[in-house]
Amino acid sequence: MPDSMHSIGKMLIFTGIVVVAMGGLLMLMGKFSWFGKLPGDIVIQKKNFTFYFPLATSILLSVILSLIFWIFGKR
């Protein structure tokens, strides 16, 4: 029983760190005006309709996160 509590505690701490990091990134996003407006992002605007799909931004974010997880996974 104490071992399972220990692993749950570690998981909660890790989750909290990830949430804080994501919150910090969201706060910094306003300083990067290019983020979400890269060439390759799809924007379709009609009269009463706007469709936005950040394709290039999603690919860039995926590559960055893959590199981060690969680096930390080697430990």
C-alpha positions, 0 to 999 in steps of 0.5 A, a space after each residue: 500500500 505505501 508503495 502505491 501511494 508513493 507512485 501516485 504522489 510522484 505522478 501528481 507532482 509530475 502532473 502539476 509541473 506539466 500544468 505549470 509549464 503549460 500555463 507558463 507557455 500559454 502566458 508567453 504565447 502572446 509575445 510570439 506573434 508568429 506562433 499560430 500564423 506560420 506559412 502552411 497554416 490553413 485559414 478559410 474565410 467566408 462571409 459568416 464563417 472562418 475555418 482555421 487549422 494550424 497545420 504548420 504550427 502543429 507539425 512544429 509543436 510535434 517536432 519540438 515535443 518529440 525532441 523533448 520527450 526523446 531527450 528526457 526518455 534517454 535518462 
